[in-house]
């Protein structure tokens, strides 16, 4: 029942590095009203993303039954030193919990995006070149790998063309990019 979400992030320590965090969620202990266990994510530069994810999850609880018997345990397989306030990880954290609960039908995906904790919408991005380039480093995927990203706010022709070229390259690697504005669109992309 292990689910994996890869989250593109950048390290602020030393020279900027682009990295894919491997967030794993799997069953923890049995309990009634089991809540997600975030303690293994604390101290890894995800504090702000966890807070946003927790607020969004509270909103979703009335719509989706979370964790009926086993609490999800979240941890990083590859923590990144120097990661600070990775708000873009919030969408990945929420998606991992939705995958765990079965609201999304995939077991592995790439997701990044800054969530609005009030509206549960994904804020638009102006440039995703680094994040898309990080995914290219994964190489060819035997199984389709979905990549959920925020929609672009910048309509500059150069930016759009640059992203189109990277997205086309990712498609050849069996990585399909889904730009989203809402959590509902992200769930649909994960389940298509």
N, C-alpha and C positions, 0 to 999 in steps of 0.2 A: 504494500500500500504506500510505498515511498513515492513522493512527488518531488520534482526538481524544477526550480526556476533559476535561470541564469540572468543576472542583473548587471548590465554594463555600468561601470563606475570609473572614477578617476582618483588616483592617489594624489594627495597634496604634499606628501613628504618627498623631498628631493625633486628630481626631474618628474614632471607629470607622466603618469603611466596610465594606460587604458587597460582595463581588467574586466573580466566577467566573474562576479561573485557567484558561487554555487550555493544557493539557498535550498536546503533540504527540509521537507516536512514529513513527519511520520508519526504513527501512534505512540502516545506516552501511556500514562496510567489510566485505568478504568475509573470513572467517577460520574456522578450525576451533574448535569450542567457543566460539563468539562469546558474549560476555557483554554485558549491557546497559551502555550508556554514559550515566552519570548526571552527568558533569562539568558540563554546561550547567545542571543544576538546583542545583548547589552555590551557596551564597551567596544564595539566594532565600527563606530561611526554611523550607526543606524538609528540612534535615539530619536531623532526628529521623524524619520520615516515610520518607526514603530508607533509613535504617538498618533500620527495621521492615520495609519492603518487601523489602530484600535478604535478611533472615532468613526471611521467608515464602517467597520465591522458592527459596531453598536447600531448604526442605522440599518444595516442589512439584516440584523437578527430578526426583525419583525417580518421580513419577506422570505428568509431562507432559514431552515433549521440547521444550526451549526453543531457539529461534533456530538452526535447523539449519545455515544457511550465512551469514547476514548478521546482524551485531550490531544490536540496536535502539538507536537514538539518541533520547534523550528531551530535550525542551527546552520552554520556556514561550514562547508567542507574546505573552504580556502579563504580564511579571513585576510583582509588586506591592511597592512600597516599604513597609517597615515590617512585613512579614509575619514572624512569629517562631514557630518551633516548631509548625508546622501539622501536628500528628499526624493530624488528620482527613484529610489528603491521602494517607495510606498506602494506603487502599483504592483510590483513584483511580490511583495509580502502579502497583499490582499489576494492576488491571483493564486498564490500557493495555498492559501486557506480555502479558496473556492474550489481548487482542484482537489484538495483533501476531502472536502465535503461532497464532492461529486457534482457540483454545479457546473464545472468545466470537465469535459471528457478526455482531456489529455493528461499524460503523466510527466511531460517535460516541455518546457517552453522558455523563451527569452522574453522578458518584460521589463520595461522601465517607463517611468512617467511620474510626474509630480501630481498627486491627487489633491483636489480641494476637499478638505474634510467636512465642509458644510454641505456641499452639493453632490459629493461623490463623483465629480467629473474630472477628467484628465486635462490638465492645463496644456495649452498649445506650446510647442517648442519652436525656437527660431533656427536651430541648426542641430542636426543629429549625425553629422559626419563621423565623429569619434565613436559613437555608439554603434553605428552600422559597420564601421571598420573593425571594431572589436569582435563583432559576430563573424566577420569574414575569416578571422583567425581560427575559427572552429574547424574550417574545412568542410568537405562534403559530409552530409548526414545521410545515413542509410534509411532512416525514417524521417518523414516530414517534420521539421522543427518550426514551430510558429514563433514569430517575433512580434510582440505587441509594443507599439510605439505611440507617442502622442502625435496628433496631426500637426502639420507645419503651420505656423502663423505667418511666416515670411513667404511672400509670394514672389520674391526676387527670382528672376529667370535662372540666374547662375546657381542659386541654392537649390532650386527645384531640379535642375538638370543634374547637378552633382549627386543629389539623393537618388534620382531615377537611375543613374548609372550604377550606384552601389546596390540599390534594390534589385536591379537586373542581375548583377553578379551574385548576390545572395540567392536568388532564385535558382541559378545554375548549381548552387551548393545544396539544394533541397531545403533552403531556409526561406519561408514565406513571410513577408512583412505585412502587418495589419495596422494601419494608422487608425487610432480611435479618439473619440472625444468623451465618451461616457463609459462607465463601468459595464453597462449593459452591452455595449459594442465589444468590449474586451472579452466578456463572457461568451458572446456569440462567436467571436474569432477563435477562441480556444476550443469551442465545441463543434466547429464546422468540419 
